[in-house]
Amino acid sequence: MPAARVLADYFDRIVVIESDTLPGGASPRPGVPQSQHLHVLLAGGQRALSSLFPGLEQTLAAAGAQVLQVSTASEWQYPGYESFPKRDLGFPAFCMTRPLLESVVRNHCAAIAHMTTRQRCRAQRLTASEDGERVTGVACLHSDGSVENIQADLIVDASGNGQLTLNLLAALAIPAPRETVVSVGMGYSTTMFEIPANPPAEWRMVATLADPPANRRSAVLAPVEGRRWMVTLAGRHDSKPPEDEAAFMEFARQLRTRTIYNAIREAKRCAPILRYGFKASRWRHFETMERFPSGLIPIGDTICRFNPIYGQGMSVAAKEAHLLRGLLQSALEKGTNLSSLPCAFLAQTPSIIDAPWTTSVIPDFLDPLTAGERPPDLEGSLIFGAALRRLAYEDGDIHRLMLEVQHLIAPRSILREPAIVARVMAVSARAKEPSGCQR
Ligand SMILES: Cc1cc2nc3c(=O)[nH]c(=O)nc-3n(C[C@H](O)[C@H](O)[C@H](O)COP(=O)(O)OP(=O)(O)OC[C@H]3O[C@@H](n4cnc5c(N)ncnc54)[C@H](O)[C@@H]3O)c2cc1C
């Protein structure tokens, strides 16, 4: 929808092709099975969405999204830290279910007269010009069995799985893009509880993070609309969370701290327990392809699926929509045609993906069972990350910088500025002394 919103400023007619029946309100739907699990919207994604949908933050809040100041209201329990300092880092976080976010975004789009959505319509195949240089349309199957060929000047593949793009490349005998794959073996279990009449005063959100391999269990409890806590348990490999209630509670009890367990053990559960398996993060490097057809833009998960525990996917997709807007605007101003748009877009996607990919893949390798392409200087990055966290614990300015990078509102390079590196290295040296600090 963010990509469709961008196209609406530059094209006469936008058609969104959606295989699901879209609910009128904030209800889950089968095409996005992950939507019943906690979906954190990072500040970078929130800002990108707000600039595409002015007034989004107010609409979200009015619809019941919970607005938390980062990180005064959050209890962050990193390995080695029972509780990270609660400081006002100057930006809010919106907590809501993914279906609520989707429905609010859909309502914003509904006001765009030249955008229509074909529901219960499955995109089956992308069609291309005879010479295979240009994508010309989409062959779609409607729920009544009829087939429609929709012609278009530009097609955005936001299908999540990217199969349409990969099938087209295969049909055109274009080699598939190189992939970086990191196997993380994640399992999720999620449910919701009514927030009790007297919830703990010290926090509104809690994240208890794993300390692999000793403890592979993580969990996040966040307030969402309808005075509910959404609780997602996450575990890796042999520690995947279960589906039945007793085992769910036992998993929560075995987290590194009892904060979440204590909060939910007397609370009333108000949703089923649902599971989701996520095997591997995968980055398709379309940007390195020697040949790519014009008229086609892969976006979002079609390009890169991140380990969901870091909450990055929606924000990256929203930032990519933003990038698309910038390129369309520049093409309009320069009067250039659209044939070079896909390559220009794909060439710039690493500038959006690199930082969240690195931010997630490096800590993933703390678990010895993580498999795949290791980032360069993994050992050094892990040591740097641990020392940076220690420094952030001690110093509010560094804490803010660390969170701004995590929330995709500051470049990762900011943490490599010489003054910061010197301080991080001093902490790292201190940690090697006999009285060394926690990780
Ligand atoms: C368990 C889990 C938890 C997550 N938590 C977070 C989080 O906390 N924060 C975050 O930012 N991200 C999170 N993510 C990632 C996030 O869900 C994705 O990155 C994001 O939804 C990607 O958007 P997308 O548009 O690329 O694909 P999707 O959101 O998957 O949307 C694809 C759409 O295309 C439709 N579709 C697919 N194929 C067809 C077809 N052939 N024809 C017609 N329609 C089709 C689907 O019905 C769907 O509407 C999580 C992911 C998982 C798995």
The ligand as a Gaussian input file, in Angstrom:
#p B3LYP/6-31G(d) Opt

LIG

0 1
 C        6.418000     -13.715000      12.544000
 C        6.769000     -12.384000      11.921000
 C        6.826000     -11.249000      12.704000
 C        7.176000     -10.031000      12.128000
 N        7.297000      -8.926000      12.931000
 C        7.620000      -7.733000      12.372000
 C        7.744000      -6.568000      13.172000
 O        7.670000      -6.622000      14.402000
 N        8.013000      -5.395000      12.557000
 C        8.185000      -5.316000      11.195000
 O        8.417000      -4.216000      10.685000
 N        8.111000      -6.403000      10.422000
 C        7.828000      -7.608000      10.964000
 N        7.750000      -8.707000      10.169000
 C        8.042000      -8.573000       8.745000
 C        6.828000      -8.039000       7.951000
 O        5.718000      -8.877000       8.185000
 C        7.187000      -8.011000       6.474000
 O        8.477000      -7.528000       6.301000
 C        6.249000      -7.117000       5.689000
 O        4.930000      -7.504000       5.850000
 C        6.641000      -7.171000       4.215000
 O        5.685000      -6.540000       3.446000
 P        5.432000      -6.995000       1.944000
 O        4.463000      -6.010000       1.395000
 O        6.705000      -7.219000       1.240000
 O        4.732000      -8.435000       2.037000
 P        3.440000      -8.897000       2.839000
 O        3.145000      -7.992000       3.971000
 O        3.614000     -10.343000       3.100000
 O        2.236000      -8.677000       1.809000
 C        2.074000      -9.446000       0.653000
 C        0.681000      -9.173000       0.117000
 O        0.567000      -9.718000      -1.191000
 C       -0.596000     -10.541000      -1.270000
 N       -0.270000     -11.564000      -2.269000
 C        0.755000     -12.451000      -2.227000
 N        0.814000     -13.152000      -3.366000
 C       -0.180000     -12.668000      -4.153000
 C       -0.619000     -12.982000      -5.474000
 N       -0.020000     -13.920000      -6.235000
 N       -1.666000     -12.302000      -5.990000
 C       -2.292000     -11.340000      -5.264000
 N       -1.908000     -11.006000      -4.007000
 C       -0.869000     -11.665000      -3.471000
 C       -0.816000     -11.053000       0.153000
 O       -2.154000     -11.440000       0.367000
 C       -0.417000      -9.812000       0.958000
 O       -1.491000      -8.906000       1.065000
 C        7.439000      -9.944000      10.735000
 C        7.397000     -11.096000       9.949000
 C        7.095000     -12.311000      10.544000
 C        7.108000     -13.538000       9.679000

